[in-house]
Amino acid sequence: MATLSLQALTKRYDNGVPAVNAVSLDAADGEFIVIVGPSGCGKSTLLRLVAGLETVSGGRVVIDGAVVNDREPGNRDIAMVFQNYALYPHMTVAGNMAYGLRNRRVPKPEIAAKVRRAAEILELTELLERRPAQLSGGQRQRVAMGRAIVREPKVFLFDEPLSNLDAKLRVSMRVEIKRLQRRLRTTAVYVTHDQVEAMTLADRLVVMNRGVAEQIGPPLALYERPATVFVAGFIGSPAMNLLPAEWDGRFARVSPHLALALPGLGAPPGPLTLGIRPEHLGLEGGAAAAVELVEPLGADTLVHVRLADGPLLVARAAAAPAPDAPLALEMPLARLHLFDAAGNRIPWEAPSAALEARPCRPVA
Amino acid sequence: MAVQVVFRNRFLPYLLVAPQAAVTLVFFFWPAAQGMRQSLLREDAFGLSTEFVGLDNYVEALTDPRYLDTFLRSVAMSALVAFLSMSTALLLAAMADRAVRGGRAYRTLLIWPYAVAPALAGVLWFLMFNPTIGVVGVGLNRMGIAWNPYLDGAQAFVLVTVAASWKQVSYNFVFFLAGLQAIPAALIEAAAIDGASPFRRFWTIVFPLLAPTSFFLLVVNVVYAFFETFAVIHATTQGGPGGATETLVYKVFNDGFIGLDLGGSAAQSAVLMAIVAALTVAQFRLLDRKAGA
C-alpha cells in the first residue's frame, strides 16, 4: 500500500548514452502501471532503477514519500518477478517463498503462516515441498508470484513475467495477475513488450521509446488519442495505418492520385503523417484500391489493400471481399489522426460539415 | 540422451575401441596385475630368489606403526591441500567474477601456476623459503623466527603442503569461476531484493549452487594430494627430515626403489589403489544421484 513516484529519472551508461531519459511518473496507491515498448527502449532499465539493481544517474525514485535512490534493493520494500523467474533451484517451493522473510528475521511460525496463505491464494499448497526443477513453467511462474506476494511489499515489479510461457498459459496467467493485483491492491509496475498484455493489464500505460516516455495514460486514451506517431504505431494490433502525406494548406496529398481535403486544419504546409486504425477503414465508397491479401481471423478479416499507385493499408472487415475485385476505400475524417513532421499529434477536429462530404476522393 | 549409432559391420565398433582398450590394458591393467602379483611375493635385495608369501606383505605393511603414521600424515596433507587450495581458489574466483576492469588479464594470470610442473613448484617454494639464500627464509630468520625446513619436520611439512596447494589453486580457480559464471545474475538480484546481504547471498545461494563443483574438486584435490605431491616431495625434502613429509606414495617409492622391498612396496600400492577406487566410486555415486534428482 504505497505510492510510487519517479522524478526525472535518468540512467546514463559509461558511453554517455541515456538508457532512460528523464522519465517522470506518479503512480497512485494500488495502481497498475504497465511500461511497454520495443526491445532496447529502456523499459527494463527503468524497472531495475526502481528495484535498485541499477544505480540512478539523475532524478529520484520515491516510494511512499521516501527517496530510495541510495537504498539497497532489500531495503526498498519491493518485490520483483523476473522474466526467467529466478527461483532458487536448491530450495523447495516453500523455501523459495520463505527466503525473503527469513532474511528479515520474521518469526518462524509467522513465516509458515504467510507461506501457507500465499500458497493457498496461488494454489501451490500441494507443491510446497517440490523443487523448481520438478515444476512446469506455469507453476514456476506462480511460485515466483508467491515469493513476491508473501512479503506484502509496497510495490510489485514485474519484468516481462509471462514471456517464457506458451501462448495459452500466457493468457490465463495474465488474467490471474490482474485478479491478484486487484485483490491485494498493491501498487504494481509491469514491464512488457507485448501490447496486448499492456492494454489488458494496465490502469495506466507508459509507452517508452529510446529511453523516453512517449505517452502516459489509460490504455484506451492512448489507443484513441495517441500523442505521437510512435505510440500510434505501437499500440493496437494490427497496427494503425500510417500514411506519409504532403500538406499544402488545403489537401493532404498521399500519392499522385490521392489527396484528402482537411478543412479547418491550420497547420503550416509541409509533410505530415495521416493515421487511421484498420477498423475505421471502410471498404465501400471512396478511393480506388485493390485487394492484395486477405487474412481471415474468424471473428473478422484483415484485408490488405493497396491504393492506386499508393501505399499498402490494412483494413479490418466483417467479411472478406471478393479477391481481385476493385475496391473503394473510405477514410472517415472523424477517425483520422494527424501527426506533424516531428511525429507529434496535431490537434484537429474534423468540422461536422466535412464529415458528410465524400471523405476521401481522388483528384486529378 | 546418448546418440545410438548402428554399425553395419559388427567388428568395426571393436576396431574403433581397440586403441583405447590397448592403451588401458598395456599401461594400466598389465602393470596393476604385475603389482598385485608382486605384492604376494617376497624377493631378496638382489632379485636372485623369489618366494610366495601370501598376504604376509599386507600384514606387515598394515601392522607397521610407521605405515599408520604415514597414512595419517597423508590424510592430513590431503585435507590441508584440499582445504587451502579450494578456499583460496573460491575466494579468488569470487573476486574475479566481480572484476569489471582487467578481469581477463587477472584470470589469465591466475591460471598460469597450473602450467608449472609440481617438482618445479616445490623447488620454487623451497628456494624462496631457504633459510640461507631464500628471500622469505632469510627474512624470517632475521625477524627472529627460527626457520629451517631442512631440520624442522613441521616446517618442512607446512612448506610441502603450501607448495602443493599453490599449484592446485589455478585448477580449482578455473572450475569455481566457471561454476560462478553459470549462476544466473537474476538469482543474485532476486536474493538482493529478498533482503539478503552480500555475505548471506554467498552462503545461502552461491555456495549451495557450487556444491556439485566443490564435491568434484574435493575428490580431484584429495587424489592430487595423495599421489601427485610425489614430485613436490621428491624434488625438495625426499620425505625428510626424519620422515616428516613422507606420504603413502612416497613411502611406496622409498620402500620399493630405495629400500628394495618390492613385495612390501607393491602391497602398499595395492592399498593405495583400493583407496583411489573407493574415492572414485563415491564420486560417481554422488554425481549420479545429483544428476538423477
Interface residues (C-beta under 8 A of the other chain):
Chain A: A51 G52 L53 E72 P73 G74 N75 I78 A79 M80 F82 Q83 N84 A86 L87 Y88 P89 H90 Y99 G100 N103 R104 R131 A133 R147 R151
Chain B: P184 A186 L187 E189 A190 A191 A192 I193 D194 G195 A196 S197 R200 T204 I205 P208 L209 A211 A293
